[in-house]
Amino acid sequence: MERVEADKLSKRTSTKVWNVQEFCRRQNLCQKEEWRLTRLFGRFATASELLHNAKRAPRADPVQSGSYPAALK
């Protein structure tokens, strides 16, 4: 086992790079959005780029969709 001194560690933070297809699968994005992001960035992009550029449909209103019990309406 190797001991590493804290002052010798790099102060730079690493950047998470995602496969666009994997990101879209994990975020439940549609095929059209995956295609758009792939055209925009290529096969790989940073997490920040993907999160700031992903478009998703707005969530359905649970009251209007009927998913709330009647007592809570």
mmCIF file of the N, C-alpha and C atoms, coordinates in Angstrom:
data_MODEL
# 
_entry.id   MODEL 
# 
loop_
_atom_site.group_PDB 
_atom_site.id 
_atom_site.type_symbol 
_atom_site.label_atom_id 
_atom_site.label_alt_id 
_atom_site.label_comp_id 
_atom_site.label_asym_id 
_atom_site.label_entity_id 
_atom_site.label_seq_id 
_atom_site.pdbx_PDB_ins_code 
_atom_site.Cartn_x 
_atom_site.Cartn_y 
_atom_site.Cartn_z 
_atom_site.occupancy 
_atom_site.B_iso_or_equiv 
_atom_site.pdbx_formal_charge 
_atom_site.auth_seq_id 
_atom_site.auth_comp_id 
_atom_site.auth_asym_id 
_atom_site.auth_atom_id 
_atom_site.pdbx_PDB_model_num 
ATOM 1   N N  . MET A 1 1  ? 0.842   -1.163 0.000   1.00 0.00 ? 1  MET A N  1 
ATOM 2   C CA . MET A 1 1  ? 0.000   0.000  0.000   1.00 0.00 ? 1  MET A CA 1 
ATOM 3   C C  . MET A 1 1  ? 0.894   1.235  0.000   1.00 0.00 ? 1  MET A C  1 
ATOM 4   N N  . GLU A 1 2  ? 0.464   2.250  -0.759  1.00 0.00 ? 2  GLU A N  1 
ATOM 5   C CA . GLU A 1 2  ? 1.264   3.463  -0.885  1.00 0.00 ? 2  GLU A CA 1 
ATOM 6   C C  . GLU A 1 2  ? 0.611   4.599  -0.118  1.00 0.00 ? 2  GLU A C  1 
ATOM 7   N N  . ARG A 1 3  ? 1.421   5.337  0.618   1.00 0.00 ? 3  ARG A N  1 
ATOM 8   C CA . ARG A 1 3  ? 0.912   6.480  1.367   1.00 0.00 ? 3  ARG A CA 1 
ATOM 9   C C  . ARG A 1 3  ? 1.056   7.734  0.507   1.00 0.00 ? 3  ARG A C  1 
ATOM 10  N N  . VAL A 1 4  ? 0.010   8.542  0.447   1.00 0.00 ? 4  VAL A N  1 
ATOM 11  C CA . VAL A 1 4  ? 0.015   9.757  -0.354  1.00 0.00 ? 4  VAL A CA 1 
ATOM 12  C C  . VAL A 1 4  ? -0.207  10.944 0.571   1.00 0.00 ? 4  VAL A C  1 
ATOM 13  N N  . GLU A 1 5  ? 0.693   11.897 0.496   1.00 0.00 ? 5  GLU A N  1 
ATOM 14  C CA . GLU A 1 5  ? 0.570   13.101 1.315   1.00 0.00 ? 5  GLU A CA 1 
ATOM 15  C C  . GLU A 1 5  ? -0.471  14.037 0.700   1.00 0.00 ? 5  GLU A C  1 
ATOM 16  N N  . ALA A 1 6  ? -1.268  14.690 1.533   1.00 0.00 ? 6  ALA A N  1 
ATOM 17  C CA . ALA A 1 6  ? -2.341  15.556 1.064   1.00 0.00 ? 6  ALA A CA 1 
ATOM 18  C C  . ALA A 1 6  ? -1.826  16.718 0.226   1.00 0.00 ? 6  ALA A C  1 
ATOM 19  N N  . ASP A 1 7  ? -0.666  17.253 0.562   1.00 0.00 ? 7  ASP A N  1 
ATOM 20  C CA . ASP A 1 7  ? -0.141  18.402 -0.184  1.00 0.00 ? 7  ASP A CA 1 
ATOM 21  C C  . ASP A 1 7  ? 0.364   18.016 -1.575  1.00 0.00 ? 7  ASP A C  1 
ATOM 22  N N  . LYS A 1 8  ? 0.524   16.731 -1.836  1.00 0.00 ? 8  LYS A N  1 
ATOM 23  C CA . LYS A 1 8  ? 0.980   16.271 -3.152  1.00 0.00 ? 8  LYS A CA 1 
ATOM 24  C C  . LYS A 1 8  ? -0.191  15.935 -4.085  1.00 0.00 ? 8  LYS A C  1 
ATOM 25  N N  . LEU A 1 9  ? -1.395  15.962 -3.579  1.00 0.00 ? 9  LEU A N  1 
ATOM 26  C CA . LEU A 1 9  ? -2.560  15.667 -4.407  1.00 0.00 ? 9  LEU A CA 1 
ATOM 27  C C  . LEU A 1 9  ? -2.875  16.838 -5.323  1.00 0.00 ? 9  LEU A C  1 
ATOM 28  N N  . SER A 1 10 ? -3.417  16.529 -6.453  1.00 0.00 ? 10 SER A N  1 
ATOM 29  C CA . SER A 1 10 ? -3.784  17.565 -7.414  1.00 0.00 ? 10 SER A CA 1 
ATOM 30  C C  . SER A 1 10 ? -4.995  18.338 -6.904  1.00 0.00 ? 10 SER A C  1 
ATOM 31  N N  . LYS A 1 11 ? -4.968  19.630 -7.065  1.00 0.00 ? 11 LYS A N  1 
ATOM 32  C CA . LYS A 1 11 ? -6.086  20.478 -6.640  1.00 0.00 ? 11 LYS A CA 1 
ATOM 33  C C  . LYS A 1 11 ? -7.152  20.598 -7.732  1.00 0.00 ? 11 LYS A C  1 
ATOM 34  N N  . ARG A 1 12 ? -6.836  20.127 -8.926  1.00 0.00 ? 12 ARG A N  1 
ATOM 35  C CA . ARG A 1 12 ? -7.788  20.195 -10.030 1.00 0.00 ? 12 ARG A CA 1 
ATOM 36  C C  . ARG A 1 12 ? -8.903  19.181 -9.813  1.00 0.00 ? 12 ARG A C  1 
ATOM 37  N N  . THR A 1 13 ? -10.104 19.552 -10.195 1.00 0.00 ? 13 THR A N  1 
ATOM 38  C CA . THR A 1 13 ? -11.217 18.623 -10.100 1.00 0.00 ? 13 THR A CA 1 
ATOM 39  C C  . THR A 1 13 ? -11.383 17.910 -11.434 1.00 0.00 ? 13 THR A C  1 
ATOM 40  N N  . SER A 1 14 ? -11.790 16.688 -11.378 1.00 0.00 ? 14 SER A N  1 
ATOM 41  C CA . SER A 1 14 ? -11.995 15.942 -12.612 1.00 0.00 ? 14 SER A CA 1 
ATOM 42  C C  . SER A 1 14 ? -13.370 16.267 -13.189 1.00 0.00 ? 14 SER A C  1 
ATOM 43  N N  . THR A 1 15 ? -13.480 16.141 -14.483 1.00 0.00 ? 15 THR A N  1 
ATOM 44  C CA . THR A 1 15 ? -14.724 16.418 -15.184 1.00 0.00 ? 15 THR A CA 1 
ATOM 45  C C  . THR A 1 15 ? -15.332 15.097 -15.624 1.00 0.00 ? 15 THR A C  1 
ATOM 46  N N  . LYS A 1 16 ? -16.578 14.876 -15.263 1.00 0.00 ? 16 LYS A N  1 
ATOM 47  C CA . LYS A 1 16 ? -17.267 13.638 -15.639 1.00 0.00 ? 16 LYS A CA 1 
ATOM 48  C C  . LYS A 1 16 ? -17.676 13.734 -17.100 1.00 0.00 ? 16 LYS A C  1 
ATOM 49  N N  . VAL A 1 17 ? -17.228 12.791 -17.903 1.00 0.00 ? 17 VAL A N  1 
ATOM 50  C CA . VAL A 1 17 ? -17.590 12.727 -19.318 1.00 0.00 ? 17 VAL A CA 1 
ATOM 51  C C  . VAL A 1 17 ? -18.520 11.546 -19.510 1.00 0.00 ? 17 VAL A C  1 
ATOM 52  N N  . TRP A 1 18 ? -19.643 11.785 -20.162 1.00 0.00 ? 18 TRP A N  1 
ATOM 53  C CA . TRP A 1 18 ? -20.673 10.773 -20.367 1.00 0.00 ? 18 TRP A CA 1 
ATOM 54  C C  . TRP A 1 18 ? -20.746 10.345 -21.827 1.00 0.00 ? 18 TRP A C  1 
ATOM 55  N N  . ASN A 1 19 ? -21.089 9.124  -22.033 1.00 0.00 ? 19 ASN A N  1 
ATOM 56  C CA . ASN A 1 19 ? -21.528 8.659  -23.335 1.00 0.00 ? 19 ASN A CA 1 
ATOM 57  C C  . ASN A 1 19 ? -22.945 9.204  -23.499 1.00 0.00 ? 19 ASN A C  1 
ATOM 58  N N  . VAL A 1 20 ? -23.227 9.886  -24.601 1.00 0.00 ? 20 VAL A N  1 
ATOM 59  C CA . VAL A 1 20 ? -24.520 10.539 -24.783 1.00 0.00 ? 20 VAL A CA 1 
ATOM 60  C C  . VAL A 1 20 ? -25.657 9.522  -24.742 1.00 0.00 ? 20 VAL A C  1 
ATOM 61  N N  . GLN A 1 21 ? -25.464 8.372  -25.358 1.00 0.00 ? 21 GLN A N  1 
ATOM 62  C CA . GLN A 1 21 ? -26.502 7.338  -25.375 1.00 0.00 ? 21 GLN A CA 1 
ATOM 63  C C  . GLN A 1 21 ? -26.814 6.856  -23.951 1.00 0.00 ? 21 GLN A C  1 
ATOM 64  N N  . GLU A 1 22 ? -25.785 6.643  -23.149 1.00 0.00 ? 22 GLU A N  1 
ATOM 65  C CA . GLU A 1 22 ? -25.969 6.193  -21.763 1.00 0.00 ? 22 GLU A CA 1 
ATOM 66  C C  . GLU A 1 22 ? -26.676 7.262  -20.940 1.00 0.00 ? 22 GLU A C  1 
ATOM 67  N N  . PHE A 1 23 ? -26.277 8.513  -21.117 1.00 0.00 ? 23 PHE A N  1 
ATOM 68  C CA . PHE A 1 23 ? -26.914 9.617  -20.402 1.00 0.00 ? 23 PHE A CA 1 
ATOM 69  C C  . PHE A 1 23 ? -28.410 9.673  -20.725 1.00 0.00 ? 23 PHE A C  1 
ATOM 70  N N  . CYS A 1 24 ? -28.756 9.581  -21.998 1.00 0.00 ? 24 CYS A N  1 
ATOM 71  C CA . CYS A 1 24 ? -30.165 9.648  -22.407 1.00 0.00 ? 24 CYS A CA 1 
ATOM 72  C C  . CYS A 1 24 ? -30.963 8.478  -21.839 1.00 0.00 ? 24 CYS A C  1 
ATOM 73  N N  . ARG A 1 25 ? -30.348 7.314  -21.793 1.00 0.00 ? 25 ARG A N  1 
ATOM 74  C CA . ARG A 1 25 ? -31.038 6.146  -21.226 1.00 0.00 ? 25 ARG A CA 1 
ATOM 75  C C  . ARG A 1 25 ? -31.303 6.361  -19.744 1.00 0.00 ? 25 ARG A C  1 
ATOM 76  N N  . ARG A 1 26 ? -30.307 6.854  -19.016 1.00 0.00 ? 26 ARG A N  1 
ATOM 77  C CA . ARG A 1 26 ? -30.471 7.071  -17.572 1.00 0.00 ? 26 ARG A CA 1 
ATOM 78  C C  . ARG A 1 26 ? -31.453 8.189  -17.249 1.00 0.00 ? 26 ARG A C  1 
ATOM 79  N N  . GLN A 1 27 ? -31.551 9.178  -18.127 1.00 0.00 ? 27 GLN A N  1 
ATOM 80  C CA . GLN A 1 27 ? -32.440 10.313 -17.894 1.00 0.00 ? 27 GLN A CA 1 
ATOM 81  C C  . GLN A 1 27 ? -33.811 10.123 -18.527 1.00 0.00 ? 27 GLN A C  1 
ATOM 82  N N  . ASN A 1 28 ? -34.060 8.960  -19.121 1.00 0.00 ? 28 ASN A N  1 
ATOM 83  C CA . ASN A 1 28 ? -35.328 8.642  -19.784 1.00 0.00 ? 28 ASN A CA 1 
ATOM 84  C C  . ASN A 1 28 ? -35.690 9.668  -20.854 1.00 0.00 ? 28 ASN A C  1 
ATOM 85  N N  . LEU A 1 29 ? -34.711 10.019 -21.662 1.00 0.00 ? 29 LEU A N  1 
ATOM 86  C CA . LEU A 1 29 ? -34.948 10.952 -22.757 1.00 0.00 ? 29 LEU A CA 1 
ATOM 87  C C  . LEU A 1 29 ? -35.346 10.163 -23.999 1.00 0.00 ? 29 LEU A C  1 
ATOM 88  N N  . CYS A 1 30 ? -36.140 10.774 -24.838 1.00 0.00 ? 30 CYS A N  1 
ATOM 89  C CA . CYS A 1 30 ? -36.629 10.092 -26.036 1.00 0.00 ? 30 CYS A CA 1 
ATOM 90  C C  . CYS A 1 30 ? -35.512 9.949  -27.073 1.00 0.00 ? 30 CYS A C  1 
ATOM 91  N N  . GLN A 1 31 ? -35.765 9.120  -28.077 1.00 0.00 ? 31 GLN A N  1 
ATOM 92  C CA . GLN A 1 31 ? -34.797 8.853  -29.135 1.00 0.00 ? 31 GLN A CA 1 
ATOM 93  C C  . GLN A 1 31 ? -34.467 10.120 -29.925 1.00 0.00 ? 31 GLN A C  1 
ATOM 94  N N  . LYS A 1 32 ? -35.461 10.967 -30.128 1.00 0.00 ? 32 LYS A N  1 
ATOM 95  C CA . LYS A 1 32 ? -35.257 12.215 -30.868 1.00 0.00 ? 32 LYS A CA 1 
ATOM 96  C C  . LYS A 1 32 ? -34.291 13.139 -30.109 1.00 0.00 ? 32 LYS A C  1 
ATOM 97  N N  . GLU A 1 33 ? -34.431 13.201 -28.791 1.00 0.00 ? 33 GLU A N  1 
ATOM 98  C CA . GLU A 1 33 ? -33.543 14.037 -27.981 1.00 0.00 ? 33 GLU A CA 1 
ATOM 99  C C  . GLU A 1 33 ? -32.134 13.450 -27.962 1.00 0.00 ? 33 GLU A C  1 
ATOM 100 N N  . GLU A 1 34 ? -32.023 12.136 -27.918 1.00 0.00 ? 34 GLU A N  1 
ATOM 101 C CA . GLU A 1 34 ? -30.711 11.500 -27.984 1.00 0.00 ? 34 GLU A CA 1 
ATOM 102 C C  . GLU A 1 34 ? -30.023 11.845 -29.301 1.00 0.00 ? 34 GLU A C  1 
ATOM 103 N N  . TRP A 1 35 ? -30.764 11.798 -30.390 1.00 0.00 ? 35 TRP A N  1 
ATOM 104 C CA . TRP A 1 35 ? -30.224 12.132 -31.697 1.00 0.00 ? 35 TRP A CA 1 
ATOM 105 C C  . TRP A 1 35 ? -29.755 13.586 -31.725 1.00 0.00 ? 35 TRP A C  1 
ATOM 106 N N  . ARG A 1 36 ? -30.552 14.500 -31.153 1.00 0.00 ? 36 ARG A N  1 
ATOM 107 C CA . ARG A 1 36 ? -30.210 15.917 -31.130 1.00 0.00 ? 36 ARG A CA 1 
ATOM 108 C C  . ARG A 1 36 ? -28.923 16.162 -30.334 1.00 0.00 ? 36 ARG A C  1 
ATOM 109 N N  . LEU A 1 37 ? -28.827 15.551 -29.153 1.00 0.00 ? 37 LEU A N  1 
ATOM 110 C CA . LEU A 1 37 ? -27.632 15.727 -28.331 1.00 0.00 ? 37 LEU A CA 1 
ATOM 111 C C  . LEU A 1 37 ? -26.392 15.111 -28.996 1.00 0.00 ? 37 LEU A C  1 
ATOM 112 N N  . THR A 1 38 ? -26.562 13.996 -29.674 1.00 0.00 ? 38 THR A N  1 
ATOM 113 C CA . THR A 1 38 ? -25.448 13.365 -30.375 1.00 0.00 ? 38 THR A CA 1 
ATOM 114 C C  . THR A 1 38 ? -24.968 14.250 -31.517 1.00 0.00 ? 38 THR A C  1 
ATOM 115 N N  . ARG A 1 39 ? -25.885 14.863 -32.232 1.00 0.00 ? 39 ARG A N  1 
ATOM 116 C CA . ARG A 1 39 ? -25.488 15.786 -33.309 1.00 0.00 ? 39 ARG A CA 1 
ATOM 117 C C  . ARG A 1 39 ? -24.799 17.019 -32.740 1.00 0.00 ? 39 ARG A C  1 
ATOM 118 N N  . LEU A 1 40 ? -25.236 17.459 -31.576 1.00 0.00 ? 40 LEU A N  1 
ATOM 119 C CA . LEU A 1 40 ? -24.675 18.652 -30.964 1.00 0.00 ? 40 LEU A CA 1 
ATOM 120 C C  . LEU A 1 40 ? -23.267 18.414 -30.419 1.00 0.00 ? 40 LEU A C  1 
ATOM 121 N N  . PHE A 1 41 ? -23.057 17.280 -29.732 1.00 0.00 ? 41 PHE A N  1 
ATOM 122 C CA . PHE A 1 41 ? -21.792 17.028 -29.030 1.00 0.00 ? 41 PHE A CA 1 
ATOM 123 C C  . PHE A 1 41 ? -20.954 15.886 -29.582 1.00 0.00 ? 41 PHE A C  1 
ATOM 124 N N  . GLY A 1 42 ? -21.537 15.016 -30.365 1.00 0.00 ? 42 GLY A N  1 
ATOM 125 C CA . GLY A 1 42 ? -20.824 13.796 -30.754 1.00 0.00 ? 42 GLY A CA 1 
ATOM 126 C C  . GLY A 1 42 ? -21.182 12.702 -29.764 1.00 0.00 ? 42 GLY A C  1 
ATOM 127 N N  . ARG A 1 43 ? -20.389 11.652 -29.706 1.00 0.00 ? 43 ARG A N  1 
ATOM 128 C CA . ARG A 1 43 ? -20.719 10.506 -28.842 1.00 0.00 ? 43 ARG A CA 1 
ATOM 129 C C  . ARG A 1 43 ? -20.486 10.766 -27.365 1.00 0.00 ? 43 ARG A C  1 
ATOM 130 N N  . PHE A 1 44 ? -19.628 11.744 -27.026 1.00 0.00 ? 44 PHE A N  1 
ATOM 131 C CA . PHE A 1 44 ? -19.302 12.011 -25.628 1.00 0.00 ? 44 PHE A CA 1 
ATOM 132 C C  . PHE A 1 44 ? -19.423 13.496 -25.327 1.00 0.00 ? 44 PHE A C  1 
ATOM 133 N N  . ALA A 1 45 ? -19.841 13.808 -24.094 1.00 0.00 ? 45 ALA A N  1 
ATOM 134 C CA . ALA A 1 45 ? -19.954 15.196 -23.646 1.00 0.00 ? 45 ALA A CA 1 
ATOM 135 C C  . ALA A 1 45 ? -19.832 15.219 -22.131 1.00 0.00 ? 45 ALA A C  1 
ATOM 136 N N  . THR A 1 46 ? -19.526 16.395 -21.607 1.00 0.00 ? 46 THR A N  1 
ATOM 137 C CA . THR A 1 46 ? -19.433 16.509 -20.151 1.00 0.00 ? 46 THR A CA 1 
ATOM 138 C C  . THR A 1 46 ? -20.835 16.473 -19.551 1.00 0.00 ? 46 THR A C  1 
ATOM 139 N N  . ALA A 1 47 ? -20.896 16.127 -18.292 1.00 0.00 ? 47 ALA A N  1 
ATOM 140 C CA . ALA A 1 47 ? -22.180 16.071 -17.594 1.00 0.00 ? 47 ALA A CA 1 
ATOM 141 C C  . ALA A 1 47 ? -22.850 17.441 -17.615 1.00 0.00 ? 47 ALA A C  1 
ATOM 142 N N  . SER A 1 48 ? -22.080 18.475 -17.423 1.00 0.00 ? 48 SER A N  1 
ATOM 143 C CA . SER A 1 48 ? -22.621 19.831 -17.420 1.00 0.00 ? 48 SER A CA 1 
ATOM 144 C C  . SER A 1 48 ? -23.242 20.183 -18.775 1.00 0.00 ? 48 SER A C  1 
ATOM 145 N N  . GLU A 1 49 ? -22.547 19.870 -19.861 1.00 0.00 ? 49 GLU A N  1 
ATOM 146 C CA . GLU A 1 49 ? -23.070 20.159 -21.201 1.00 0.00 ? 49 GLU A CA 1 
ATOM 147 C C  . GLU A 1 49 ? -24.389 19.440 -21.437 1.00 0.00 ? 49 GLU A C  1 
ATOM 148 N N  . LEU A 1 50 ? -24.438 18.177 -21.058 1.00 0.00 ? 50 LEU A N  1 
ATOM 149 C CA . LEU A 1 50 ? -25.657 17.398 -21.284 1.00 0.00 ? 50 LEU A CA 1 
ATOM 150 C C  . LEU A 1 50 ? -26.818 17.901 -20.429 1.00 0.00 ? 50 LEU A C  1 
ATOM 151 N N  . LEU A 1 51 ? -26.552 18.155 -19.165 1.00 0.00 ? 51 LEU A N  1 
ATOM 152 C CA . LEU A 1 51 ? -27.620 18.601 -18.270 1.00 0.00 ? 51 LEU A CA 1 
ATOM 153 C C  . LEU A 1 51 ? -28.177 19.962 -18.682 1.00 0.00 ? 51 LEU A C  1 
ATOM 154 N N  . HIS A 1 52 ? -27.311 20.847 -19.172 1.00 0.00 ? 52 HIS A N  1 
ATOM 155 C CA . HIS A 1 52 ? -27.761 22.175 -19.553 1.00 0.00 ? 52 HIS A CA 1 
ATOM 156 C C  . HIS A 1 52 ? -28.424 22.227 -20.925 1.00 0.00 ? 52 HIS A C  1 
ATOM 157 N N  . ASN A 1 53 ? -28.241 21.200 -21.740 1.00 0.00 ? 53 ASN A N  1 
ATOM 158 C CA . ASN A 1 53 ? -28.791 21.217 -23.087 1.00 0.00 ? 53 ASN A CA 1 
ATOM 159 C C  . ASN A 1 53 ? -29.897 20.198 -23.321 1.00 0.00 ? 53 ASN A C  1 
ATOM 160 N N  . ALA A 1 54 ? -30.144 19.317 -22.368 1.00 0.00 ? 54 ALA A N  1 
ATOM 161 C CA . ALA A 1 54 ? -31.195 18.315 -22.537 1.00 0.00 ? 54 ALA A CA 1 
ATOM 162 C C  . ALA A 1 54 ? -32.555 18.973 -22.400 1.00 0.00 ? 54 ALA A C  1 
ATOM 163 N N  . LYS A 1 55 ? -33.430 18.648 -23.337 1.00 0.00 ? 55 LYS A N  1 
ATOM 164 C CA . LYS A 1 55 ? -34.805 19.140 -23.280 1.00 0.00 ? 55 LYS A CA 1 
ATOM 165 C C  . LYS A 1 55 ? -35.694 17.953 -22.946 1.00 0.00 ? 55 LYS A C  1 
ATOM 166 N N  . ARG A 1 56 ? -36.613 18.187 -22.039 1.00 0.00 ? 56 ARG A N  1 
ATOM 167 C CA . ARG A 1 56 ? -37.569 17.130 -21.727 1.00 0.00 ? 56 ARG A CA 1 
ATOM 168 C C  . ARG A 1 56 ? -38.959 17.724 -21.630 1.00 0.00 ? 56 ARG A C  1 
ATOM 169 N N  . ALA A 1 57 ? -39.930 16.880 -21.856 1.00 0.00 ? 57 ALA A N  1 
ATOM 170 C CA . ALA A 1 57 ? -41.317 17.326 -21.784 1.00 0.00 ? 57 ALA A CA 1 
ATOM 171 C C  . ALA A 1 57 ? -41.648 17.687 -20.343 1.00 0.00 ? 57 ALA A C  1 
ATOM 172 N N  . PRO A 1 58 ? -42.493 18.695 -20.138 1.00 0.00 ? 58 PRO A N  1 
ATOM 173 C CA . PRO A 1 58 ? -42.869 19.047 -18.768 1.00 0.00 ? 58 PRO A CA 1 
ATOM 174 C C  . PRO A 1 58 ? -43.608 17.892 -18.096 1.00 0.00 ? 58 PRO A C  1 
ATOM 175 N N  . ARG A 1 59 ? -43.459 17.820 -16.789 1.00 0.00 ? 59 ARG A N  1 
ATOM 176 C CA . ARG A 1 59 ? -44.157 16.773 -16.044 1.00 0.00 ? 59 ARG A CA 1 
ATOM 177 C C  . ARG A 1 59 ? -45.651 17.028 -16.085 1.00 0.00 ? 59 ARG A C  1 
ATOM 178 N N  . ALA A 1 60 ? -46.407 15.948 -16.108 1.00 0.00 ? 60 ALA A N  1 
ATOM 179 C CA . ALA A 1 60 ? -47.863 16.070 -16.098 1.00 0.00 ? 60 ALA A CA 1 
ATOM 180 C C  . ALA A 1 60 ? -48.325 16.539 -14.725 1.00 0.00 ? 60 ALA A C  1 
ATOM 181 N N  . ASP A 1 61 ? -49.353 17.363 -14.690 1.00 0.00 ? 61 ASP A N  1 
ATOM 182 C CA . ASP A 1 61 ? -49.926 17.833 -13.433 1.00 0.00 ? 61 ASP A CA 1 
ATOM 183 C C  . ASP A 1 61 ? -50.647 16.664 -12.779 1.00 0.00 ? 61 ASP A C  1 
ATOM 184 N N  . PRO A 1 62 ? -50.222 16.212 -11.592 1.00 0.00 ? 62 PRO A N  1 
ATOM 185 C CA . PRO A 1 62 ? -50.835 15.029 -10.974 1.00 0.00 ? 62 PRO A CA 1 
ATOM 186 C C  . PRO A 1 62 ? -52.306 15.231 -10.636 1.00 0.00 ? 62 PRO A C  1 
ATOM 187 N N  . VAL A 1 63 ? -52.722 16.454 -10.385 1.00 0.00 ? 63 VAL A N  1 
ATOM 188 C CA . VAL A 1 63 ? -54.125 16.699 -10.056 1.00 0.00 ? 63 VAL A CA 1 
ATOM 189 C C  . VAL A 1 63 ? -54.988 16.479 -11.290 1.00 0.00 ? 63 VAL A C  1 
ATOM 190 N N  . GLN A 1 64 ? -54.553 17.010 -12.426 1.00 0.00 ? 64 GLN A N  1 
ATOM 191 C CA . GLN A 1 64 ? -55.339 16.863 -13.649 1.00 0.00 ? 64 GLN A CA 1 
ATOM 192 C C  . GLN A 1 64 ? -55.232 15.470 -14.239 1.00 0.00 ? 64 GLN A C  1 
ATOM 193 N N  . SER A 1 65 ? -54.123 14.783 -14.003 1.00 0.00 ? 65 SER A N  1 
ATOM 194 C CA . SER A 1 65 ? -53.963 13.445 -14.566 1.00 0.00 ? 65 SER A CA 1 
ATOM 195 C C  . SER A 1 65 ? -54.701 12.388 -13.740 1.00 0.00 ? 65 SER A C  1 
ATOM 196 N N  . GLY A 1 66 ? -55.156 12.763 -12.543 1.00 0.00 ? 66 GLY A N  1 
ATOM 197 C CA . GLY A 1 66 ? -55.919 11.832 -11.731 1.00 0.00 ? 66 GLY A CA 1 
ATOM 198 C C  . GLY A 1 66 ? -55.078 10.899 -10.888 1.00 0.00 ? 66 GLY A C  1 
ATOM 199 N N  . SER A 1 67 ? -53.788 11.183 -10.742 1.00 0.00 ? 67 SER A N  1 
ATOM 200 C CA . SER A 1 67 ? -52.955 10.278 -9.961  1.00 0.00 ? 67 SER A CA 1 
ATOM 201 C C  . SER A 1 67 ? -53.026 10.553 -8.459  1.00 0.00 ? 67 SER A C  1 
ATOM 202 N N  . TYR A 1 68 ? -53.597 11.702 -8.053  1.00 0.00 ? 68 TYR A N  1 
ATOM 203 C CA . TYR A 1 68 ? -53.795 11.987 -6.634  1.00 0.00 ? 68 TYR A CA 1 
ATOM 204 C C  . TYR A 1 68 ? -55.118 11.383 -6.167  1.00 0.00 ? 68 TYR A C  1 
ATOM 205 N N  . PRO A 1 69 ? -55.157 10.898 -4.926  1.00 0.00 ? 69 PRO A N  1 
ATOM 206 C CA . PRO A 1 69 ? -56.446 10.425 -4.383  1.00 0.00 ? 69 PRO A CA 1 
ATOM 207 C C  . PRO A 1 69 ? -57.443 11.590 -4.299  1.00 0.00 ? 69 PRO A C  1 
ATOM 208 N N  . ALA A 1 70 ? -58.707 11.277 -4.390  1.00 0.00 ? 70 ALA A N  1 
ATOM 209 C CA . ALA A 1 70 ? -59.749 12.306 -4.385  1.00 0.00 ? 70 ALA A CA 1 
ATOM 210 C C  . ALA A 1 70 ? -59.716 13.140 -3.107  1.00 0.00 ? 70 ALA A C  1 
ATOM 211 N N  . ALA A 1 71 ? -59.317 12.565 -1.998  1.00 0.00 ? 71 ALA A N  1 
ATOM 212 C CA . ALA A 1 71 ? -59.296 13.292 -0.725  1.00 0.00 ? 71 ALA A CA 1 
ATOM 213 C C  . ALA A 1 71 ? -58.256 14.422 -0.731  1.00 0.00 ? 71 ALA A C  1 
ATOM 214 N N  . LEU A 1 72 ? -57.227 14.323 -1.561  1.00 0.00 ? 72 LEU A N  1 
ATOM 215 C CA . LEU A 1 72 ? -56.175 15.330 -1.589  1.00 0.00 ? 72 LEU A CA 1 
ATOM 216 C C  . LEU A 1 72 ? -56.438 16.427 -2.612  1.00 0.00 ? 72 LEU A C  1 
ATOM 217 N N  . LYS A 1 73 ? -57.453 16.295 -3.430  1.00 0.00 ? 73 LYS A N  1 
ATOM 218 C CA . LYS A 1 73 ? -57.738 17.291 -4.465  1.00 0.00 ? 73 LYS A CA 1 
ATOM 219 C C  . LYS A 1 73 ? -58.349 18.535 -3.894  1.00 0.00 ? 73 LYS A C  1 
# 
